[in-house]
Amino acid sequence: MAGSWFHAADGERRLFARRAWVAAILATLLLSLVVARVAHLQIDSHQHFSTLSQDNRVRLEPLPPVRGLIYDTQGVLLAANEPSFTLTVTPDKAKDMPGLLEELSKLIRLDEADIKRFDRLRRQGSPYAAVPLRLHLTEEEIARVSLDGHRFPAVDIRTDLLRTYPLGLYTAHVLGYVARIDEEEVKRIDAANYRGTDFIGKNGLEKSYEEVLHGRVGYRQVEVNAKGRVLRTLESEPPTPGKDLRLHLDIRLQRHAAKALAGKRGAVVAIDPRTGGVLALVSNPSFDPNPFVEGIGAKEYAALRDDIDVPLFDRALRGQYPPGSTIKPFIALGGLETGVITTGKTKHCSGAFQLPGQSHRYRDWRKGGHGSVDMRRAIVESCDVYFYDLAHHLGIDRLNDFLGKFHFGRKTGVDLAGELGGLLPSKEWKRRVRHQAWYPGETLIVGIGQGAFLATPLQLAAATAAIANGGRYLEPRVAKALDAGQGQLEPIQAPRRDLGLDPDHVEDIIHAMTQVVESPRGTARRIRSPAYRIAGKTGTAQVFTVGQKETYKEKQVAARKRDHALFVAFAPVEDPRIAVAVLVENGGHGGSVAAPIARAVMDSYLLGQEPPGDLDAEPEEEAEDGD
Amino acid sequence: MAIEPNKAGLDRGPPAGSLALSHRLHLDLPLVFALLLASGYGLLVLFSAIDQDPQRLEAQLLRLGLAFGVMILVAQIPPRLWRRLAVPLYVAGVLMLVAVLAVGEIGKGAQRWLDLGFLRFQPSELLKLGVPLMLAWFLALRPLPPGGWRTLLAAILTAVPAVLIARQPDLGTALLVGSAGAFVLFLAGLSWRLIALLAALAAALAPLLWSQMLDYQKNRVLTLFDPESDPLGTGYHIIQSKIAIGSGGVYGKGWGLGTQSHLEFLPERSTDFIFAVLGEELGLFGVLALLGIYLFIIFRGLYIASQCQDAFGRLLAGGLTLVFFVYLFVNTGMVSGLLPVVGVPLPLVSYGGTSMVTILAGFGLIMAVHTHREGAGR
């Protein structure tokens, strides 16, 4: 036994030895191949390459393309390129860096921030790459440095086109900004196409349209002397500049919306229901994107990042809030479409709803109840009990299906980077995320747009636009067309989908939403306009849960726990040209806080009126304002 | 048959003379000497490539010191312990690869690092050792050569991390990890018929692989055949590196005198393309000297492997040696324009630390299986 065991082991050894020999021979052969190749280059082609090397005074230089500009719908320039002179230092060529900086500071102004940024960029980059030291040199400073140029071989003056955002505070969230390409992006981009380009879109349109805006790099072959100075250009292929973007966005409306929202945290999204074009997309508070382009200082960045009002956060695109009662028209439409309700069928509201066999009382916002309500009144007065009952009869699966058609719970597909899709609760979601079964009570809460249900202001605006245009869901688009120059516009088409809704049902919903504003009992009656008719729906999103026996006392609740105020609307009812969603964080009531902002936005768009200055005034208390 | 006991006696241990300090330190003197020689030679070339910057030289020296330290440390750990570590190391490596991919998925871009908070770690490096360890352990469990099922399992154990790494996307490392597994299998006695079959299959599947490749990867292959088609991108690297090597001639332009290198025509001259600096400045003789040292290291590694008592040690040492060879071949092949541009550094010479530590840790493993004498076993 032992003998055969040894035999086997020995067989293995011999097998290995044979294989090791084969590997050794293979390795030798392959390395000989490399040697043969090198010998071929160094002996046979030595003459050829030697000449090439001597003539290798020809250097290939990239010609970076000019980034496309961004214009609003009226042709107002929102993102520009401004020439800027930058003093750079190539660390590899600087023998004595502290000495060099000392010398330079005698010629030009160098402050602490310049040195700090320089040190940071120097650590990140290769020592052979020129690192910006001072930005925005004046003509005089250029002259002074150039005069002493021979003393500083490591110093160069570079002309850059620097991205600027003239109306930055108003466009920061929607346009985003460009900034230096970071390590992660280096791995992702086509390195050849970005030679000579330092900037890349980081957010918003600048990121989502990066490819078109950037263009294609060109190059030129230049003859240089032994020290690397350019003598002449031999051949060049010009770069293809990036295409300009023309937006649906109306900067005038955008500014007016921002003004209407001034002093509040929140978002306004306005969409043209005929095209899906985003007319305004405002998130307040905002920030100035211009410092980000050249690298914002750590302190300034920390101040923005740690601000309790999070100005960097795009509430319109990434803010996810319970839609509250603004979801009710959609749910009522679902009820009509599935035949669970008819427009005229009434339901009695006693101020609370109980599921069969359960003691929990799902309360209405109005303590005494609304009495007998039909679909129209349920929307006009925002009766919760009606919608508890409707949601209960629809069931979560049908609710989920129907609301999903309006892109609740998934992204709208807008042409902006970083959109979030909200959350539309479902049985499957609850099982997957919370590992629990679905409770019937949760369906009721979805019915009034609370609980785990979350939507972004953009989702609400796009869904409202779909009702306004009679049941077509248009993917929102901020950009209208690409402009390749010489007036060649390539329109940007957004996918549109007919939701297959019964026109009569949509008509009934629009009628009910119109009464929300027009009817003396409507929750948004005070924004009624004499000039045009508005259809809308108020909403209030709970931030703070009220116990079974307590009543909600607004004044007692700390400001940051107060409800979010929401309002969705479109106008004119007869031929809708604008759909709006307004969200005010901790604003309280949708009717008194959010609705007037929507009215101001619509006045601006439809009548050309600027919002009056008194929109900031404290909303008056009104108990019946509801919901 | 009379020869057998005699042979076994020879294998029992190293000659008494070398039982000196080096063996008690669990080092193989010829291998250590060759590795030091290669590193020293590499430093010389590097010092020129970095324009004699003392700071960067110091940084590289520090890394070399660290890497040799790791090698010595690894060599102290007996193979039976490594055998036990094979599975945990492999599993941990694969899990981390998945984590890296998941993080990258969220960050929407290439991702190779795992940020552990206190340090950034590249799990693909771990698998350059983890895959040969795992395969050697697995294949040595039963008599060799492996049958069909074991071969298949071993192939899967190799393919999983290789594919994960290729998805990062990091073609160079995926190639190294994949070839590590392939070589261990080959050394374990993979049948020639299967090898022929696989070669035929690979030829047939090449078009499929091509369609799976990313644009920039395709570009690198295309420009190999026609560098002038993309003179600004990848082609530029190949054109300039061929000029550098070719203009060096037999004797070279002299140390520190390469115009291609120092007038900045040659990109990445201190990292992946340092072989071109060697070719330009020290010529064909310089290249032959370095390749000679490397060849010695490979032969020594294979010799050590074949002297091993047990199958685990043989496969591990042999596999790791051949990974080293792949490093060498892919890098020099790429720089001289034989192979597409794949991000693989020249072992022991290129500026940078991660791969150096892995390579020398691998040699630590080879020395560990060589110098620890354990009870007979498979």
Contacts between the chains, C-beta under 8 A, distances in Angstrom:
chain1	res1	chain2	res2	distance
A	6	B	4	8.0
A	8	B	143	5.6
A	9	B	378	7.4
A	10	B	4	7.2
A	12	B	143	6.8
A	12	B	144	4.9
A	12	B	189	7.9
A	12	B	311	5.8
A	13	B	306	7.6
A	13	B	314	7.6
A	15	B	144	6.4
A	15	B	145	6.5
A	15	B	189	4.8
A	16	B	144	7.8
A	16	B	187	6.1
A	16	B	188	8.0
A	16	B	189	7.5
A	16	B	305	7.4
A	16	B	306	6.1
A	16	B	311	7.5
A	16	B	314	5.0
A	16	B	315	7.7
A	16	B	318	7.1
A	17	B	306	5.0
A	19	B	186	6.3
A	19	B	187	4.8
A	19	B	188	7.9
A	19	B	189	6.4
A	19	B	318	7.7
A	20	B	187	6.7
A	20	B	302	4.6
A	20	B	305	6.1
A	20	B	306	5.0
A	20	B	318	5.9
A	23	B	183	7.1
A	23	B	186	7.1
A	23	B	187	6.9
A	23	B	302	6.4
A	23	B	318	7.1
A	23	B	322	5.8
A	24	B	298	7.1
A	24	B	299	6.1
A	24	B	302	5.3
A	27	B	295	7.4
A	27	B	298	5.4
A	27	B	322	7.4
A	27	B	325	4.8
A	27	B	329	7.7
A	28	B	295	6.8
A	30	B	325	7.9
A	30	B	329	5.3
A	31	B	291	5.8
A	31	B	294	7.5
A	31	B	295	6.2
A	31	B	325	8.0
A	31	B	328	7.4
A	31	B	329	6.7
A	31	B	332	7.8
A	33	B	333	7.9
A	33	B	338	7.0
A	34	B	291	7.1
A	34	B	329	6.8
A	34	B	332	4.7
A	34	B	333	5.9
A	34	B	336	6.1
A	34	B	338	6.7
A	35	B	287	7.2
A	35	B	288	6.8
A	35	B	291	6.3
A	37	B	333	7.8
A	37	B	336	4.7
A	37	B	337	7.3
A	37	B	338	5.3
A	38	B	245	6.1
A	38	B	279	6.2
A	38	B	284	6.4
A	38	B	287	5.3
A	38	B	332	7.9
A	38	B	336	5.5
A	39	B	284	5.9
A	41	B	242	6.2
A	41	B	245	4.8
A	41	B	246	4.0
A	41	B	279	7.6
A	41	B	336	6.6
A	41	B	337	7.9
A	42	B	245	6.3
A	42	B	246	6.0
A	42	B	248	5.8
A	42	B	249	5.3
A	42	B	250	6.0
A	42	B	279	6.9
A	42	B	283	6.5
A	42	B	284	4.8
A	42	B	287	8.0
A	43	B	249	7.6
A	43	B	250	6.4
A	43	B	284	7.1
A	45	B	246	5.1
A	46	B	246	6.0
A	46	B	247	7.2
A	46	B	249	4.6
A	46	B	250	7.6
A	48	B	246	6.8
A	49	B	242	6.8
A	49	B	243	5.1
A	49	B	245	7.5
A	49	B	246	2.7
A	49	B	247	4.4
A	50	B	246	7.3
A	50	B	247	4.7
A	50	B	249	6.9
A	52	B	243	4.9
A	52	B	246	7.6
A	52	B	247	6.9
A	53	B	243	5.3
A	53	B	244	7.4
A	53	B	246	7.7
A	53	B	247	3.5
A	53	B	259	6.1
A	53	B	260	5.9
A	54	B	247	7.9
A	54	B	259	8.0
A	56	B	243	6.3
A	56	B	259	6.9
A	56	B	260	6.7
A	56	B	263	7.4
A	56	B	265	5.5
A	59	B	265	7.2
A	60	B	231	6.2
A	60	B	232	6.1
A	60	B	236	6.5
A	62	B	232	6.6
A	92	B	51	6.8
A	92	B	53	7.6
A	127	B	53	7.7
A	127	B	56	7.9
A	128	B	264	6.7
A	184	B	107	6.5
A	184	B	109	5.0
A	184	B	110	7.1
A	184	B	111	7.6
A	185	B	109	6.9
A	187	B	109	6.3
A	187	B	110	3.7
A	188	B	109	4.3
A	188	B	110	5.7
A	190	B	215	7.5
A	190	B	216	6.5
A	190	B	233	8.0
A	191	B	216	7.7
A	191	B	233	7.0
A	192	B	230	7.1
A	192	B	232	5.2
A	192	B	233	3.4
A	192	B	234	7.6
A	195	B	232	6.6
A	217	B	232	7.2
A	219	B	231	7.7
A	219	B	232	5.1
A	226	B	263	7.4
A	228	B	263	6.5
A	228	B	264	7.4
